[in-house]
Amino acid sequence: MIESPCEDICVLDENMVCIGCKRTREEILKWLVYSDEEKLAVIENCKKRKIEGNYDHYI
């Protein structure tokens, strides 16, 4: 089981990306139905978003 990257901040910015975990609104809503492979991809995308700091192209 892959754990959610949630950081218990749960606030979306103006781009609909969580300021805590850096998941998009869609990724948050679909987390429970994602396969393990999809969850791992989301986690990798979150890591990239944290480094880049620009989320516009993920929406």
Backbone torsions as a table, in degrees:
resi	resn	phi	psi	omega
1	MET	NA	131.5	179.9
2	ILE	-97.9	125.0	-177.6
3	GLU	-77.5	148.6	177.3
4	SER	-64.0	144.3	176.6
5	PRO	-80.6	7.3	-178.0
6	CYS	-52.9	136.9	178.8
7	GLU	-111.8	15.0	179.4
8	ASP	58.8	31.0	173.6
9	ILE	-101.8	-47.8	168.5
10	CYS	52.0	53.5	175.0
11	VAL	-130.2	127.3	179.3
12	LEU	-89.6	139.0	176.3
13	ASP	-84.8	-171.7	-177.1
14	GLU	-66.4	-16.4	177.7
15	ASN	-96.5	8.3	-179.3
16	MET	64.3	37.1	175.2
17	VAL	-117.0	133.0	-179.5
18	CYS	-64.5	131.4	-179.7
19	ILE	-73.0	-14.4	178.3
20	GLY	-88.7	-68.2	-173.5
21	CYS	-90.4	-14.3	179.8
22	LYS	72.0	20.6	172.4
23	ARG	-84.1	149.9	173.8
24	THR	-75.2	165.1	178.0
25	ARG	-56.4	-43.9	-179.9
26	GLU	-61.4	-43.5	-179.8
27	GLU	-63.8	-37.0	178.0
28	ILE	-65.5	-48.0	-177.0
29	LEU	-65.3	-32.8	-176.0
30	LYS	-96.1	-0.1	-173.6
31	TRP	-51.5	-44.2	-175.2
32	LEU	-69.3	-19.5	-179.9
33	VAL	-103.0	-7.8	177.9
34	TYR	-67.6	145.9	172.2
35	SER	-72.9	167.9	177.3
36	ASP	-59.1	-39.1	179.1
37	GLU	-62.5	-42.8	178.5
38	GLU	-66.2	-39.4	178.3
39	LYS	-63.0	-41.8	178.0
40	LEU	-63.5	-37.8	177.5
41	ALA	-65.1	-40.8	178.1
42	VAL	-62.2	-44.5	179.9
43	ILE	-60.9	-41.3	177.4
44	GLU	-64.2	-41.5	178.0
45	ASN	-63.3	-38.1	178.2
46	CYS	-63.0	-41.5	178.6
47	LYS	-61.7	-42.6	178.4
48	LYS	-63.7	-42.2	179.9
49	ARG	-63.1	-39.3	179.2
50	LYS	-62.9	-38.6	-179.5
51	ILE	-73.8	-46.0	-174.9
52	GLU	-73.5	-39.7	-178.5
53	GLY	71.7	7.2	179.2
54	ASN	-127.8	115.4	-171.5
55	TYR	-108.2	-2.7	-173.6
56	ASP	-53.8	-37.5	-176.0
57	HIS	-80.8	1.0	178.2
58	TYR	-96.1	-6.8	-173.9
59	ILE	-91.7	NA	NA
